[in-house]
Amino acid sequence: LEDNIRGMPPLSAMLAAGESQEAIAAKIVGEMSCTRVAPQVVRYGPCKTEDLRARMVSTLKLLSVTEVRGILEEQGQVEMECEF
């Protein structure tokens, strides 16, 4: 895969030339076999307010207790902001 990618032109150039996602993926995998799965639409924000709190809490749980304590000592609070 790395050799295939190294030998490719820049992604922006391929897209500007009108190459499809499938064609670019085929160049990446080369001789390897692959199966296309059902495409999914990626969606970013705005977040639903009721979902935002749970998502932020989940993200906060990724920090260690030591990190959270350090933030609290330094800033007095842990502040999070959704930028989507």
Stockholm file with secondary structure:
# STOCKHOLM 1.0

chainA/1-84         LEDNIRGMPPLSAMLAAGESQEAIAAKIVGEMSCTRVAPQVVRYGPCKTEDLRARMVSTLKLLSVTEVRGILEEQGQVEMECEF
#=GR chainA/1-84 SS CHHHHHTSCCHHHHHHTTCCHHHHHHHHHTTSCCCCCCCCCCCCCCCCHHHHHHHHHHHHTTSCHHHHHHHHHHHSSCCCCCCC
#=GC SS_cons        CHHHHHTSCCHHHHHHTTCCHHHHHHHHHTTSCCCCCCCCCCCCCCCCHHHHHHHHHHHHTTSCHHHHHHHHHHHSSCCCCCCC
//
